[in-house]
Every structure is written in structure tokens, then in C-alpha cells.
């Protein structure tokens, strides 16, 4: 018998989300902030896998259940924050009679479209992190985020005037900036785990360049490395930037240049042969990258050893 395929349930509007949660219509169709303790959670097979078409910013506590992202499940029993951008698929497995505390802010892209935040929100890479890369808050941080959520809710339920949207967006912008700061703190406090990731990354790159993967797959990509490490591409780049000051693509280039230097100084292979060996389709691309990184052309670097 053919296995039944469950497609993610699309939730296209904030009004629809309110209806599914059994809540009154939102005060504004493009934004909503919900106190999760006021929501009666229930099991619905259709909602075990959903795709929001709006930004979701959620701080949760005492969530009894598991959230699935990709092929892995993660427990969320402590105060954590998750960020999802429009189009991401989220799967949740919950227990009967669950309760959950916290706040949930939903923002439709149209609410911020004519504001600078519409462009700057793309700079917050954590909207593309996986569920296991959630932001774990300290008590002080949780208090601060909760306070901002409460201010947004207060403004949300106030009489709408010409300043309402500006004030709410100011609070949202402040919340995202604090989240950015707290994530950078998390990179530091989880330094040992991140150092292990860095060691694993070095091993993967070494095996890639020393084996036959370059010939099979071409140059290593950021997404390939992230998949090998079971983390999201954005989290990997942000983690590396916090540890080394460089993102994943720069890290790949550095490893590639080191390998090129070894080949140039120990073999008589032509520049074109080396370029193809390292996965470049065009030798000119290799030569340009090498010179940008070393201030030498490949041939000039080789001649410096003669």
C-alpha cells in the first residue's frame, strides 16, 4: 500500500491563525501578539505540520511536547525563543491536555513593507535557524523580552491612531536587536560545543579536498557543510563569525587557498590542472580568487619558491 503523504497545512493569514486557535478576530489583520497562557491548545492532525505565511516570533515556557524540524525532534521545556520566516515548515508533536506559557508575535510582511525593517529583517539570520538552534534565554533576558512583548500587546489593544504602527514597529525592531545580542551571547556561552563544531568542520573540509569529493561534487558549498554538521547554513555562518570573524564561505575559501598553496609548491601541475583539481570550472576564477586572497597570482606564488 502506498504510504500516505501529509503536506504541510498552509496558514495564509493571521486571521486564519486566530480562528484555528479559537481566538477572537485580531485587532489588526497584519499583526497580532498572543499571551499563550490564554490559548487552549488542542490536538489537530491538520496542524501537526504547518507553513506560516507570516513572521513568527515566539517565547515559550513549559511547553510539553516536541517540535520537529527536518528529520529531528527537539524538546522545549525551558524558556526559549524561536523565529520563523514566511514559508518555513514547522512540525509539532504534542501531548494531550497540554499547557504552554509565553508570548507569540505574528507579523505579516505587508505590515512592515513600507518601513526600513522590511529590508533589515533579512539581516537577522536567526529567522532561518533550525528548531534545535533556538535562543535559550537567561531569566534576565526572558524578563526583558517579555516586557517588550507586553508593550507591543498594550499598543496593539490601544486606540489605533497615526502613530500606532510606528510605535509597534519600534518595539519589534528593539526586540529583534535584543535577540541578535542574546544569540551572540549564546555563541560565547556555548563556546565548547561550537569549538567541537569547528573541529568537525575542519575534518569535513580536509576529507573533502583530500578525497575524491571535489571531482564528484565540485567546490564545497555552505549548504553541503551545514548538512554534514546537521545545523542550518545561517547558524553555521553566524557561529563561525563569532569564533573566527569569518563566515562559512570565507572559511571554505581559506581552506581552498591553503590546499592550492600546497599543490603549487610541491607539484609541477599547471594552473589550469590545479584549478580543475580543486573543483573550479574556469581556471580564471581560481586565479582571481587566489590573487584576491594572497596578492599573488598562482604562478608568482610558485616562482617565489624557486
Secondary structure as GFF3:
##gff-version 3
##sequence-region A 1 306
A	DSSP	beta_strand	9	11	.	.	.	ID=ss1
A	DSSP	alpha_helix	14	20	.	.	.	ID=ss2
A	DSSP	beta_strand	31	35	.	.	.	ID=ss3
A	DSSP	three_ten_helix	36	38	.	.	.	ID=ss4
A	DSSP	three_ten_helix	45	47	.	.	.	ID=ss5
A	DSSP	beta_strand	49	52	.	.	.	ID=ss6
A	DSSP	beta_strand	55	61	.	.	.	ID=ss7
A	DSSP	beta_strand	65	69	.	.	.	ID=ss8
A	DSSP	beta_strand	72	75	.	.	.	ID=ss9
A	DSSP	beta_strand	80	84	.	.	.	ID=ss10
A	DSSP	beta_strand	89	94	.	.	.	ID=ss11
A	DSSP	beta_strand	101	107	.	.	.	ID=ss12
A	DSSP	alpha_helix	109	112	.	.	.	ID=ss13
A	DSSP	alpha_helix	117	120	.	.	.	ID=ss14
A	DSSP	three_ten_helix	121	123	.	.	.	ID=ss15
A	DSSP	three_ten_helix	125	128	.	.	.	ID=ss16
A	DSSP	three_ten_helix	131	133	.	.	.	ID=ss17
A	DSSP	beta_strand	135	136	.	.	.	ID=ss18
A	DSSP	alpha_helix	139	156	.	.	.	ID=ss19
A	DSSP	alpha_helix	164	189	.	.	.	ID=ss20
A	DSSP	alpha_helix	191	210	.	.	.	ID=ss21
A	DSSP	alpha_helix	213	217	.	.	.	ID=ss22
A	DSSP	alpha_helix	222	229	.	.	.	ID=ss23
A	DSSP	alpha_helix	233	244	.	.	.	ID=ss24
A	DSSP	alpha_helix	248	266	.	.	.	ID=ss25
A	DSSP	alpha_helix	271	277	.	.	.	ID=ss26
A	DSSP	alpha_helix	283	294	.	.	.	ID=ss27
A	DSSP	alpha_helix	298	303	.	.	.	ID=ss28
###
